[in-house]
Amino acid sequence: MYQEFSGEKRQQTLEDRVLERWREKGVFQAAVDRRADAPRFTFYEGPPTANGRPGIHHVLARTLKDVICRYRDLSGFNVERKAGWDTHGLPVEVEVEKTLGIHGKEAIQQHGVESFTKKCIESVFTYTEEWEKLTDRIGYWLDLEHAYVTYHESYVESVWWALAELYKKDLLYRGHKVVWWWPQGGTALSAAEVGLGYREVQDPSVTVRFRLSEDVNGKPASILAWTTTPWTLPSNCALAVGAALDYVAADLGDEILIVAEALAEKVLADRERTIVDTFKGATLVGRSYTPLFDFKTPEDGSAHVVIAGDFVSTDSGTGIVHLAPGFGEDDTRVCREEGVGFLQLVQPDGAMTAECGAFAGMYVKDADKHIIRDLDTRGLLFDRSQYTHDYPFCWRAQEDPLIQYARKSWFIKTTSAKDRLMELNRSVNWYPDNIKEGRFGDFLRNNVDWALSRERFWGTPLPIWINDETGTVDCIGSVQEILDRNPDAFAPFEAARKDDPSLSDHLRVHKPWIDDVTWTKDGESGVYRRVKDVIDCWFDSGAMPFAQRHYPFEDRELFESSFPADFICEGLDQTRGWFYSLLAIGTLLFDETPYKNVIVNGLVNDKHGKKMSKSVGNTVPPWEVIEAHGADPLRWYLLAGSPPWLPKSFDTSSVGEVSRKVFGTLWPSYNFFALYAGIDEWTPGSEAPPVADRPATDRWLLSRTHSLTRDFRDMMENYDPMRATRMLGRFIIDELSNWYIRRNRARFWKSTDASDKAAAYDTLFHALETIAFLLAPIAPMSADALYLALHPRDDGLESVHLGDLPQPDESLIDEVLERRMAAILEVVRLGRAARETARIGVRRPLPRLVASGPDREALDGLLEPELGREVKEELNVKELLVVDKSGEYCTVTLKPNLPVLGPRYGKKLGKIRAQLSSLGDEGIAAFETDGSVTLEVDDASITLGSDDLLVERSGREGFAVAADGGYMAALDTTLTPELISEGLAREVINRVQTQRKQMDLDVTTRIRLAIHGPSEVLDAVRTFEERIGNEVLAVELMISDTADGVPGDARDAKVDDHDLKIGIAPADG
């Protein structure tokens, strides 16, 4: 009747069966349909790029998303789970370059842009099947059938609409700015992208002499300037000083050197010198100097002069800044303000220009050492060293360093909304909260305009056409606007498709075909031609709230009812990626935050805490973990191990531990119920006594089940799946299995009281069914398997995921009973520990247990007959005693808690330790009563509380003691002949039960039992014959005089040092 879960691959097998059932029954769609008219809970799926295989970190993010969405669905909400694919940009282009064996913009152009674009569209779905398969296998419910795809024309059109709106608001502009430039890729990157690629490097650090045109005190004089980019020195146009800073002229004998006064000691170090003058930086302004190189001179302004800069400081360097306006934002600004010309002797591909003599054609980083050598040869190098710092590399081509490079690009004026961005961010609930004003808040406070355009190939084309004669700009917001201007605009694409019918319709709005779209306007000379750039793919992903719905062209009402999102979740790196692009676009277009709650998940490292890397070989393929342990244990491990935002050191063996501890407890707990419910043909809904009339353990378990439900809901409402998962685990292991089932086993198989047995079945069933619902968001396959197994006659739902999360019944929650049982469980735990320390097995009865603890009222539960009986039987003691002070049963030693007291008292610790060790029983008792102790040290009173001290307890003579958290359990270890005899009887029961299992006897099979052994054991058997018979279901117990005379299946056994022969035969055999 009831299915049991067993077998070597139990977990994997049941998960596979559940997944197959979901597919056959259409459970996911049924779950969606049942909430069609329910209140909406909006979730946005951050789109992954499917041209790479999913890793274990993707399982973490997808598990977090799924657990929240499933919880909200079970709580009565309509949760749309629309999948998406990020298909544009550098991630795709770089992978295609690798496939083609090429690298760089020029190589792509030589290969052919049309062919390259076709390869890109093929590449974006390389691993889609693997992504979908893993998504399905881990139980992540996602609407993959209707996924949004960022290269689809409908999506591109919505992005164009957004950009046109920004243009109308004067927020999209073209500027000549210094950007972070990827030379090999030939494009600028946004601040968000740059932030993803920083790593620690060593660069050459040089201090260079810039010789003033005029001598000082009859000696050649030089200004010293410092740089970590020697390759920019040929493009030097000016030097900047702080007008109000103090500078010195230092005479080194044969030359005068000028540096900031605050840095003179550091820069000039051990060189003998005389300070001949001290002056303000303003004194240097206007002085000219000889250029380091005479390759080229700016033609649009002055050059090689000293100017004042408001950014100059004495934090590092020399206090004088070398300015190359082609390669620095401050450089460009101050030079423009002071009329200094522009010089940029580096090509976009990172090579030194033809004017650079011997350096011409060298890649900038390669040119460094040659430039340094040349300066040294000519006596212009003052000092050199290696400088360690963080430097950005391309986030997708990680061996390519970026450079700062002045370039005409298209920007979004995000700085205009800086205050609003920060204001809206403050309304978001971040998990963890410190992201709000920390990592993300810092990024917003340092906001710069968004470098939008990319001089690349595969991406959403920038929808800007410029008249090639007048320069008039036309920013397009839809495909229809193009057709309105030129009905035959897409004729070049249609012609190409005739030659190649495989071309997707979506490609007509992509390069290179979109570049052929032109038009003219009546009464206006010139042709409108598109700017060749594409846009940052982060704008694509940030536009998904509306672009996934083809807004504003379709589904306006659906978008407006599902914006902003109630919940999103992605990795920590997305603070500069998707989280920012969503917020920036949402703020600029709609003046609203696009999300309300954000869970930020941390990195998943290897088990040693090292970053996972394919090249290092320390990655963990998700499928290996799932095949070894199942997906639900993996989900549980990722949820319960640590807060989502902390880095995780992933250890496959720990997933196995979860499988053994949690699921290895859950299934036997269910199997226990199924076994006896099947035997008694008990079914859900069977009549049971009122809760008030049930035993205390039943009332406690029901109370805990409902308070668990209440607390679980509270935690999940606060986006805290870690605490919810851990709490559920403790309930399954410590309370349901190790206490309730353990203490109530006999009621299921031995009880002759039908009413009591009905109460036990109903109580355990209710707890297990509640677990199935609470488990549903966390371990969805196991939850469904459990739920369906509890309803073998189809008397329940088609799936637990088609139900509603249970509401706690406050009338069944007994806080006093729960407090008492919590104290009892703590005492029992300590009692077991005390037995283990004393090496006294639990089957050996002891005279009494003495308990003390911080909650005396709760501990008094030990003295209630019903609860006390449970403790006596569990710990096998005859008497229970609760005391306020433990000194009579154990010795207490107080020691200073060094991490706490060390910083406060330092050298006084020795005297504190001495006084603590001399406290008598009276002083210890006072500490236990008051929670503090006052000492006199060096004529001063010092009061120490419980946090200041370590309390160590050891049992007095005749007692075994364990203590923790203020609780103590002391076991009286005195043994009487009667207790020894009872202990032997218990051991015999254990050996008989073991032999029954070895014989594969059914749990209900009654037996005939025969025993032979030494008189000491046999006397115990005779004394406790009735108990033994009841426990092992023996209808007859025979004591044999000889080992050979033992009938039935006779086997050897050992009790302590005694050899036994035990014979068992089925009573009906």
N, C-alpha and C positions, 0 to 999 in steps of 0.2 A: 504493500500500500504506500508507505513512505519510502522515497528513494534515499539511499545512503551514499555518501561521498567517500570513496576510498581509492586506493591504487597509487602506484608510483608517480604517475603524472596527473594526479587528481586535479590540481589547480588548472593546468593547461587544458586538460580535457573538458572540464566544465565550462571554461571560458570559450573554447571553440564551439561547444554545443549551443551556448547562449547566443553567440554572434550569428551562428547559422539560423537559429530560431528568429532572431531579430530580422534577418533578411527575408526569411520565408513569410513571416507574419506582418512585415512592414511596420514594425514597432516604432521606429523613429518617426515616420510620417504620421502614424496614429497619434503619437505624442504631440506633434505639431498641430494636427487638426483639432485635437480636443481643446486646445487653448486659443482657437481662432478668434474668439470674441472676448478673450480675457484681457486685463490691463497689460500694456506693453512694457517689457523690460528690454532695453536696447543694448546689444553687444556688438562691437566692431571687431572683426577679425583682421589683425595686421597681416597684410599679404606677404607670404614667403616667396622667394624665387625658386622655381622648381628645376633649375639647371644644376643643382647640387643635391647630394643625398641628405636626407634628414638625419640629424645626430641626436644624441641622448639629451642635449640641452633643449632641442625642440620638443621632446617628450615632456620635459618639465613645464614649458610654457603652455603646451596644449592641455596638459593635465590641470593646471591652474585655471585655464579658461573654462574647461569642461566642468570642473567641480562647482564653479560659481553659476554657470548657466543651468546645470542640472538642478542645483538647489533652488534657483529662482523658478524654474519650470515646475518642480514639485511643490513650490509654495504658491502656485496658482497664476503665474505670469505667462504671457505669450512671449517667448524668447526666440527671436529670429537668429539663426546661426548661419549666416551667409558666408560661404568661403570666398577666397579671393586669391589671385595670382599676380605677383609683381613681376612684370615681364620686360621692363625697359631698363636702359641705363648701363652704367659701367659694369655691374655684376654680370650682365649678360654678355656685353662686348668683350670683356677680358677673357671669359671662358671660351668664347668663339675664337678669339685670337690664339689661345692655347691649342685649340683643336686644329686650327689651320697652320700652326707653327710660325705665326708672325707676331710682331709686337710693335705697337706704335701707330700713330695716325697716318703717317706716310705709307706704311706697309699696307694699311687697309685700303687706301686710295689706289695703290698699285694693284691690289687684288680685285678691286671693283666694288663700289658701294652697293650696287644692286645685288650682286652675289652675296656680299657680306650681310645685307639685310635679310635675305632669304635664310641664311645660316642662323641668324639670330632668332627668327621666328620658329625655326626648327628646334633650336637649343632650349627655348624657354620651357618646353614641356618634356625635356629629356627624362626627368625622374618623377614626372607627375604620378605615374602608376605606383611608384614606390612610396611617394608621399601619401597617396590615397589609401594604399594598403596598410601603412603604419597607422594612419589616422583611424581607420576602421578597427585595427587590431587592438589599439589601446583604449577603445571605447569612446573616442572623442566624436560626439555627434556634431556633424557639420554638413551643411547643404552643399555638397560638392557638385551636384547636378546643375545648380544655378549660380555657380561661382562667377564673380566679376573678374574680368581680365583687363589689365591696364592698357594693352595695345589695341583692344577692340575700338572700332570707330566711335561707338556710342560713348565710351569712356573718354576717349581723346576729345570728343566734342564738348563734353561737360567741363573738361579741364580748360579748353579754349574759352568757353563761356566765362569761367572764373578769371582767367587772365585778362579777358576783355573788360570785365567789371573792374579789375584792379587798375587797368589802364585808364578807364573813364574817371576813376577816383584819383588820378595822377599819382598812383602808387607803383606803377611799372615804368621804369625809365632806363635810358642807355647812358652809361657813364664811363669815363676813363679813370679807372681806379686800380690800385694795387690789390691783386687777388692772390690767393694761393693757387699756384699753377702746377699742373701735371705735365711736365715737358714731353715725356714719352707719349702721353695720350693726347697732347695738344689741346687741353681744355682747362678752364677754371673749375674749382670745386667750392662748394658752399662751406660756411663755417661748421655746419653740422657734420658734413662729410669729413672735413679736416679733423674734427675732434675725434673721429673714430680711428685715426691712423697713427696717433702719437706713440713713439717708443724712445727709449733712452739710447743715445748715440754719443760718440766722441767726434768732435770736429776740431780742425786747426783753429787756434786762437792766436792772433798776431797783433802786436802793437807796432805802429808804423810812424816814421818821421815824415811829416808834411812840412817842407822847408819854406819858411816865410821869405817873401820877396826881398825883404830888407833885413840886414844884420841887427843884432841887439848887442850893445856895448862892444861893437867892433868884432863880434863873433857870429858865425852862422847860427841861426836860431830855427828850431823846429817845434811844431805843435805835435804832440803825441796823441794818436787816436787808435782805438781798439776795435777789432771786428772779428767775428767768427765766420764771415763769408768773404774770404780773400778774392773770390771770383768777381765780386762787385766793385773792387777797387779801380779797375780800368774805367768804370762808368762814374767815378766820383765827380761831383759837381760843386760840393761845398763842404764846410765843416760847421758844426753847430756847437755853441757854448751856451751855458746858462748865464744870462745877463747879470743876475744878482749873485751868482756864485763867486767864491774867491778862488783865484788862480795864482800860481807862483811861476817865476822864471828861475830855473835852477842852472847854475854854471857848473858844468862837468869838466871844465878845463879847456877843452877844445871846441865846445859847442854849448849852446843854451837850449834847454828843453822846457817846454811849457806844459803843465798839467794842473788839474784841480788840486787845491791845497789839501783837501780832505783825503786825497788819494796819493799824494806825493810819496809818502813813506812806503806804501804798498807797491807803487809802480817803479820807483827808482831804487827801492830795496837797498842793497849793500853798496851801491855806486857812491863814490865820494863826490860831494856836491856842496855848493854854497848857494843859498837862496839869495838872489840879488834883487828880487822885486816881488811884491805881492799886490794884486789888483783885482778888480771886478771883471767879470767876463765881458761886460759892455765895452771895456777898453779894447778888446780884441776885435770887436765887430767892425767889419769893413776892411780888415787886413787881408791882403792877397797872399797866395802861396803858389809855389811851383807845382803843377800837376805831377802825380806819380808817373803817369804815362802820357805821351803826347799823341795817342792814336787818333783822337777826334775831340773837337771842342763843340759844346752846344751852340746852336745857331739862333736859338729863340730866347736868349737871355744872358745874364752875366754868368761867370763861372769862376771856380777856384777862389772863393772868398769866404771869410768867416761871417756867419750870421747867427742871430740869437734864436734858440729853440726852447719852447716852454716845456718840452718833454725831457730835457737834459737833466740828469741827476748825478749824484756821486755814490750811487748804490754799487756800481761796478765800473770796470773799464778805467778810463783816464779822466772822465768829466768832459771830454770832447767827443762828439759823435761824427763819424764819417757819413756823409749824405750821398746816396745814389738814388735819385728820385724815381728811377725806373724799377726799383726793387724794394721800396719801403713806404708804408702808408704815411708815417710822420714825415719821411723824407720828401714825398711828393707834395704834401700839404704846405710845409714850411718853405720849400723852394719856390712853389708857386706864389705864395704870399710875398716873398722877398725878391721876386723877379729873377730868380736863378733859372737857367735853362734846363732842358731835359736831355738826358743821354741814356741810351739803353743798348749796350754793346753785347747783348745776348739775344740769340734768335729764339723764337717760340719753342723750338725743339730742344732748348737747353744748351746749344752749341755757341761758343764765342764767335762773334761776327768776323767778317773778312778783314775789318779794320784793325783787328787785334794782333797783327804781326805774327809772331811765333806761336801765339796762343790760338790763332784762328782755327775754327772747326773743333776745338777740344770741348768735350762736355764739361759743364761748369765745375762739377765736383772733381773731375780729373785735372782741371786747370789750376786748382788751388796750389798744389805742390810746386808747379812750374812758376806761378806768380810769386810765391814765397821765395823761391830760389833766386829769381831775378831781383827782387827787392833786396835780398841779403847781399847779392853780388854788388849792387850799387850803393850799399851802405844805408839803405832806407828802412831796413828791418831792425827795430829796436829789441823786440823780444818775441818769442813764440812758445807755445805750449799746446797741450791737448785740453779741450773743454768738454766736459760731460754735461749733457742737458737733454731734455725731451724735445724731439723734433718730429714733425708730421711726415708721414709717407702716404702714398695713395692707399686708401682703405680697401681697394680691390686688387691692386697690383703692389703687393706689400714690399717689394724690393726697390720700388721707385720713389726716391725722395721728392717732395714738393719744393717749389721755390716761390718766393714772393715776386710777383711780376706785374708791372703796370700794363693794363689791357683794357680795351673797350669791350664792355660786357653789358648785358641787361640785368638790372637789379630790381628787386621788390623792396620798397621803402618800409621795411619792418621797423626801423628805428622811430618812425613817426607814431607807432602804436606801442612803444616800449612800456609806458606807464600802464596802458590798458592791458597789455599782455601780463604784466606782473599782478595787476588787480584781479584779472580773471583766474590766474593761477592760484591765487589765495583762496578761491572758492572751491577748488578741487580737493577731494579727499585722496591724499597720497598714502600708499602703504609700501614702504615706511614713510612716516610723516616728514622726516628730515629731508627727503628729496625736494619737498615743496620750496623751502627757502635755501636749501643746500645746493646740491648738484644742479638741479633744474633752475632754481631761483638765480643762482650765480650766472648761469648761461643767459638767462633773460636780462639780468642787470647789465651784462656786457654785450648786449645785442648789437649786431652790425647788420647793415642792409644785406638781404639775401641775394647772393650771386646766383642768379637763376639760369643764365644761358650756358650751354655746353657746346663747344665746337666739335661735336661728335656726330654720330650717325644713327644709332638706334635709340630712339626716344620720342616722346611727344614733341612734334615740331613746334617751335615758337611761332605763334599765329600772327606774326607781324610782317606786313608787306610794306616796302618803302618805294616811293616813286624815284626812279633812277635819274630823273632830271631835277625835280623840285625838292626832293628829300621829304615830301609829305608822308606821314606814317598812317597806315591803315591797320588797326588791330582787329582781327576777325574773331567773332564769338560763336560761330556755328558753320556747319557745312553749307547750309542754305544761304548764308551771307556770301560765300564764295560763288555759289551758282547764280545768285542775284547779280553779281558783278561780271561773271563770265559763265554762261550756261554750258560752254564746252570746256570748262576748266580742267576736267578730269579726262579729257580725250587722250593725252599722252599715256595715262595709266591704262585706259581701255585698249589702246594699241599694244601696249606691252603684254596685256593679258591675252590678247589674241595669239601672240607669239608663245606665251607660257600660260596655259589655262589653269595651272596649279596655283597661280597667284591668288592669295586670299583677298576678299573684298576689303578687309580692314587695312590693307597696305596702301590704299589710295591716299590715305591721310598720313603717310610716312615717307621719309626719304628713301630713294632719291626722287620718287614720282611727284611728291608734293612740291619739290623745288621747281618743277616745270609748270606749275600753276601760276599764271600771270593774268593781268587785266589792265585795261585802260579806263579812263573816265572821260565822259564827254566834257569838252571845253578845257581839258587839262592835258598839257603835253607830257610825254614820258610814259613809261611802263612801270606798273607796280610789280616788284619782284620780292620774293620772300627772303627774309634774313635767313641764312643757311643753318642757324643754330637749332639744336633741340634743347629741351629744358631738363633741369635737375630731376632725376627720377623720384627724389623725395617729395617733390611737389605732387607727382602722381599719387603716391601713397597717402599723402596728407589730404588729397581731394576725395578720398574714397567715401566719406559719409554721403556726399551728393552724387559723385560720379558713378558709383555702383548702381545708382538708380536712373542714370541718364537725366538727372535734374539739370536745368529746369524744363527740359523738353518732354519728360514723362514723369509720372509718379510724384508730382509735386506734393500731394497730400501725404503720401507715404513717407517721403523724406521729412516733411515738416513735423510729422508725428513721431519720428524716430531720431530726432536731433535735439539735444546732444545725446551721446551714448551714456547709459547708466554705468557701463563698466567696460574697461579695456585692460589688457595685460600684455606686456612684452618685457624684453630684457633691459637691464640697466643701461646698456649702450644707447637705447632709444631715447634717452633724455635729450640727446643732441640729434636724434633722427626723427622717427615717426611721431613721438610725443610732441616734439617742437613743431614739425610741419603741420600736424593737425591743429595745434593751438594757433599758430601764426595765420593759417588760412581761415580758420573759424572766426578769429578775431577780426581780420581785415574784411572778410566778406559779410559776416553775420553779426559781428560785435557780440559774440557769445562763445563761451568755452565749449569745445566739441565733446567733452567727456566730464563726468562727475566723479567717478571713482577709478583709480588706477592702482593695480598691483604691479610692482616692479620686481621681476625675478632676477636673481644674481647669476653669476657664471657657474657652470658645472665643470669643475676641474677633475683631474684624476685622483686616485685615492691618496696620493702623497701631497695633494694641494697644488700640483703643477698644472699649468694650462694645457688642455688637450690639444694635440697637434698631430696631423697625419704624418708630417715629416719626422716627428719624434717617435711616432708609433704607439702613443698612449691613449688613443681614442677608444671608446667603448661602443661598439655597434649595438643599437637598441634591440635588434632581433636576437642577438645572442643572449641578452638578459631575459627577454620575454620567453624564448624557447627553454631557458634553464629554470625560470621561476614563475612565469606568468606575468601578464600585464598589470593585474590589480595589485599584486605585491610591489611591483615597480612604482605604480602610482602612489601607493601608501607610503613607500619609502621617500619619495620625492616630496610628498606633502608634509609628512610628520617629522622628517629628519631635522629640520631647522627652519627658521622664518624664510619665506620665499626669496627675500631680497639679499640674504647672505650667500656668499660663495659656498658651493657644496663640493666636498671632496668625495667623488662618487666611487663607491666600493661595491662591486657586484656581490660580494659575500654578504654584505649588509642587507641586500634585497632578499637573499636566501634566509637571513635571520628573521626578517619580517614575515616571510612565507611560513617559517616554522613557528614563530611565536604567536602571530596574530591569526593567520589563516589555519595554522596547525592547531590552534585552540578553538577557533570558530566551528570548523567542520566536525571535530569530535563532539563538541557541545550539541550541535544539531543532531549528529548521529545518535547520541544518547537519547535525545527526545524521540527521534524517529523510531528507534528500536522498540522502546516500551509503548509509545503511542500506537505503533503498528500491532504489537501483541494484544493490547487492550482495545484495539479498534476505536481509539479516541479520535474525534474529529473536531475541527474548529467550530465553535458555537455550541458545543455540548454544555449541558447545564453544570454550573459550578457554584459553590457557596458564595455569598456576598463577601466582598473584600474584607469587610470589618470582622468577619467570622473566621478568617484564615489565620494560619500561624504567623508569627512575627517575621519569619524569614520571607514569607510570601508578601506580606504587606511592605516589607523593606524593599524587596526587589521591584515591586510595582511602583513604589515611591521613587526609587532610583531611576527606573525606566522613564518616568514622567519628568523628573527633574533633569535627567540627561537630555531628554527631548527639548525642554525649555532652554537649557544652557547651550545645547548644540545650535539651536536657532539663533540665539543671541550672538554666538561667535561667528556664525556664517553671515548674519546680517551686518556684522562689522568686518567682513572680508578677512576672517582669520581662520582659514581652513587648517592651519597647522595645529592650533589648540583644539579645534573640533575633532580632528583625526586622532590626536593623542588621547583625548578624553574618551572617545569611543573605544579605543584600544584598551585603555585601563579597565573600562567597564566589562568588555568581553573577557579579558584575561583574569583580572583580579577579583571582580565582583560576581560575574555570571558563572564562569567556569570554576575558578579556584575557591569560591565560597558557596554560592547558592547550590550549584549542582553537586559539588563535593559534599555539602552538608545534608542534601536532601535526596541522595541517590536511593536510599532504602524506601522512601515513600513511593517511588515509581515501580519497584520490583517486588517489594515485600509487604507493602501496606495492605491490610485487609479492610481498611476503612475507605469505602468507595468515595465518600464525600471528600475526605482528605486527599485522596489520589486525584480526584477531579480538580481540586483547588491547585494542586501541584502542576498538573498538565496545563491548566488555563494560565497560570502565572508564567510558566516557562515559555509557553507558546506566545503569550503577549510580549515578553521580552525579546524573543527571537524575531518576531514579526517587526517589532519596532527597530531592532538592529538592521533588518533588511532595508527599511525605509531610510534610516540615517546613513547606512552604508552606501545607498544608491548614488549619491553624488561622488563619493570617494572611490569606491570599487564597484562600478556599475554592473559588471558581469557577475561577480560573486553575489551581489545584492539580489539580482534577478534569480540566480540559481537558488539562493536560499529561500526567497519568497515563493517561488513556484513549487519548491520541494515541500514547503509548509502547507501548500494547498494542492495536494495530489488529486483531488476529485474535482478540479476546476471550479472550486467554490469561491475563488478570488478573482483578481484582475488578470488580464492577459499578460501583464508585466507589471512589476513594481513601479516602473517608470511611467505607467499610465495612471498612477494613483496620486494621492495628495500626501504630503508630509504630515504625519500626525501632529495634532495639537496637544500640548501638555494638559492633563486634567489636574488642576491645582488642588482639587478636593482629595486626590489620592497621594499628594506629596506630604509626607510627614517629616518635617525638618528635624524634630527631636529624635525620632527613630533613626534617621540618617546620621545624625551627629553621633549617636550612641554606637551605631554599627561601625562607623568610621573609626572610632576610638577602639572598638573591639578588634577590628581587622588589624589595626596597628599593634595592639597587644599580642594578637595571635602571631603576626609576622615576627615580632621580637621573641615570642615564646619558642617558635620554631628555630630561630637563630640561636637562642640560648641552648636548646637541646643539641644543635649541631656543634656548637662550641665545646660543650661538655661531652660530646660523642655518646649521647644517650638517645637511642632510637625512639621514634614516636610511638611504637607499639609497647614500649615499656612504661606502665603507669607510674605516675609520681604523686606524692601526697598533696601538693598544693602549688598554686601560682599566686604570686603577689604582684600587683600592678600599681603603678602611679603615673600621673601625667598632668599636663597643664589644664585639662578640662575635666575636673572632678565630676561634674554633673553628667557628662557623657560617659565617663568611666563607670558610673554607678549602674549602667546598663549591664555590666558583668554580674551584678548582684540580683538582677531580675531572673526568676527561675527559668523562663523560656530561653532567654538569650544566654544566660550563664550555662545552661545545659549544652548549648552548641559549642561554647568555648571549652568546657570540660571534655567533651567528646573529641573535639578537634585536637586539643593539646594533650589529651589523655591524662588529666589530673583529677583528683578527687575533690579538691576544695579551691575556691577563689577568694582572694582577699584584696581589697582596694585600700591603699594607704595614702596619706598626704605627704609623708616623708619617707624616703627610701633608705635612710642611713642604717636602719636595723638590719637590712638585708644585703646591703652592698657598701663598699667603701667608695667615697666620691673624692676625686682629686680635681682641683681647679688649677688650670694653667693659663698663662697669658696668651691671647690670640695675637701672635706676633705681627701679622700684616696690619692689624688694627692699632695695637698699642705701641708698636715700634716707632712709627713717625711721631706719636704724641709724647712718649716718655723717654725714648732713647736710653741713656745710661742708667735711668732709674729702673729699667726692666729687671735687673738682677735683684734689687731689693723687693720689687713687687712679687717676683717669683718666690723669693724666700718667705715673704709674709703669707702668700697663698698656701705654700706647702705646710706652714705651721698652724693653719686654721684647724681648730678642733672640730669634733662632731657638732658642737653647738653652733659654731660659725658656719659650717656647711649647711646645717639645717636652716639657719637664718637666711642664707643665700637662696635656698630652695623655696622658702616661703615668700621672701621679698623680691626675688629676682635680681638682687644687687648685693654688693658687699662693699664696705668702706674700710680703707686701709690708711694707716698713718705712715707716710714716707717723707723723710726729711722735714719733719715738723709741719707737714701739710696733709690735709685729708684728700684722699683720692677715692672716688666712688666709681666702681666698675659694674657694668650691667651684663646681661647675658650675651650680648654681641661682643663684648670685650674679652670674654673668657671661653676657654675650651673645657668642657666637663667630661671627665673620664670616669666610668664606673666599672668596678670589678666585684664579683660576688664574694660575700663573706663565706666562711666555712659552712659547707653544706648547701650552698646556693649557686646556681648557674644563672648569670645575669646577661641581658642584652638591653641596650638603651639607644634611643635615637629620637631627635626632635622633641626632647622633653619628656618622652614616654620611657618607662622602664618596665621590664618583665623579669621577675626573679622566680626561678623554679627551685622548689625544695627537692633536693636530690636524694633524700633519705629513702632507702628501700627496705620494706618489711617483707617477710616471707610471703604474705598474702599478695603483695604487689608483684613480687617476682613470679609467683604462680600465675597470676592474671596475664602478665607479660608473655609468659611461655604460651599460654592459650591463644593469645592474639597472634603470635608468630606461627602457631600451627594453622590457624585460620588462613593466614597469608599464604602458607605453602600449599594448602589445599586449593585455594582459589587459583594460584599459579598453575597447579597441575590440571585443574578444570580447563583453563585456557589452552594449555598444551594439548589436551585431548579434544579440543574443538567442540566442547559441549555447549549446547545452547544455554543462554543465561537463565532460562526457566526450567532447565532439566534438573529433576530431583535425583539424588544419588544415594547409594549405600557406601558408607565410609568405614575403612579399617585402618588402624594405626598400630605400629609396633615401635617401641623405643625404650629408653631408660626410664626408670621409675619416676624420676623427678618430673619429666615431661608428661608421663602418663597420669600421674597424680593431678597435674594441672588440667589435663583433658577430662578426667572424671569430674573434677570440681566444676568445670565450665562446659559440661557436655551439652546442656540445653542451648547456651549461646552459640557454641560451635555449630550445632545442628541447624539453628536458625540462619546463621550467616552463610553457610555453604550449601543450604537446601538439602541437608542429609536427613533421610527418613529413618536411617539406622546407623548407629555408630558402634563398631566392634573394636575392642582392644585385643590385639593378638599377642600371644605369649612368645611367638617366634617370628622372625622375619619371613621365613619360608611359608608361614601359615597365613600371610596377608592375602586375602582374595582380591579379585578384580584386576584392574590395571595397576600393578604395584610398582612404585618408583621410589628411589632413594631421595631423601631430603635431609637438610641440616638446619637445626635451630641452635643458635649460639655454638657451643662445642658438642652438641648432642646429635648423634646420627639416628635418623628415623626411616621407617619404611611406611609409605602411605599407599593404600589401595583404594581405588575408586571404581565403582560400577554404576551405570544408569539404573535407577530404581525399577524401571519397567523393562530392563533387559533380561 
